[in-house]
Amino acid sequence: PQQAQDSIFLLYRHDKKRWLGSFSVVDATLELRQKIELTGVRSDPTAVVNWDADRDGQADALVFLPREPARLYLASNSGEFEQLELPVGYQENLLKDIAVTEVSQIDVDGDGNSELNIVSDQFVRAVRLNDAGRLEVVEQFNSHAPAAGIGAMIKIDGKDDAASQVVLYDRKQATFEIQSPDVQGVFRTVKSHPVGRIAVSAVHAGSRNDVHGQIDEVFLLGREQFWWFPRGAPNPEIQKTKIFTTELPDTNFLGFVIGDLNNDGVDDLVNFDANQSLIEIASFDGEFESVMHFRVFESSPRSQNATMGRREPREARLGDVTGDGLQDLVQIVHDRILIYPQLAP
C-alpha cells in the first residue's frame, strides 16, 4: 500500500480479479472510496505509489506493471479516479516496464512540483504531465561513464546564488557522480566519489525543522541499510560518555538493550552473554553498576548452543507485555520466546 495526502492506495486480488482500491481515513476508520478493476493486465502489478501528476493537490495513483507501461489514475474533484489513456508509442514507452525502485519524486525544475524521475543505466529522465494531459521530459541527466549503472538520483538545491547540483549513484562503479549545470544550463559531471554499495529500493526527499532550523534531507533506502543526507545540520559526532565493564568472568556480550527495568525513570543497561547464556542488568546512578545477573539455562548452555548450532540468547527487546505500564524483558532463545515481567514496586 501507499499513502499520500488523504488517500491510501492498495493493490489486491478478489474473485480472481486484480483491483486498485482507494481508501480514506475518516474518524480513525479506514473507508473504501473506490475500487477499480485492473482490466487487461497480463500479470500482477508490483507496486503502487502516489504522484500528484496533474499538480492539483490531490493524490494520483501510479501502478507498476511488469513488462507493461505503468498505469496512471488521476483523481477528479469528486474524488473518483480515472485512468489516463496514453498514446501508443513514445508516451507509453516512457513508463514501460519501470520498477518502483527505479523512480523517485524530486522537483527538478524548481516549479514547486515533483517530477517523476526514472532511472536507467546511462541516464535519468525527469518526466511530468503537461496541461494537455501528455507526458513530457523536463530534463535528462546523462552519466559520463560508458559502463554506468545508475541506481538513484539526488538533487541538491543551491544555497543563496549557488546553482543546484545533481548526484547520480552508480551502482556498478559504487560511486557518486556529481553534476553541475554549465553556462548553457546542461548538467555535466564535475567529479566522482567512491561511496560503497547499496541496493537502492527507494529514494525519499523532504525537510523538517529541529534546533538547527530547517533541514533538507534525502534518504536512500536499501534492502539492508539506508543512507541519510542532511543539509543545514552540523556533521554528527560520536562521543564516548560512559563505559560499563562487567566483573563476571568468561563473558562475551552478544548484545544489549536499554530501558527502565526498575521504574525509577532512568534507563538501565541489559546485556546478554553468549558464553554462559546469562543476563546482566546494570543501573545508572552517575555510573553504570551491575545490580543483577542470572542464567537463562539451568543446564549447560555450551552444550545446548553447540547442539542448536547458534549462540543463545540471540535477541532481546523491552516493552510492556503485561499491560501494567512497566517495561518487561522479552528474549528469543532457541525455539522459545521468554518473557521476564517487571514486578510492580
Buried (B, 14 or more C-beta within 10 A) or exposed (E): EBEBEBBBBBBEEEEEEBBBBBBBEEEEEEEEBBBBEBEEBEEEBBBBBBBBBBBEEBBBBBBBBEEBBBBBBBBEEEEEBEBBEBEEEEBBEBBEEBBBBBBBBBBBEEEEBBBBBBBEBBBBBBBBBEEEEEBEEBBEBBBBBEEBBBBBBBBBEEEEEEEBBBBBBBBBBBBBBBBBBEEEEEBEBEEBEEBEEBEBBBBEBEEEEEEEEEBBBBBBBBEEEBBEEBEBBEEEEEEEEEEBEBEEEEBEEBBEBEBBBBEEEEBBBBBBBBBBBBBBBBBBEEEBEBBEBEEBBEEEBEEBBEEEEEBBBBBBBBEEBEEEEBBBBBBBBBEEEBEBBBEEE
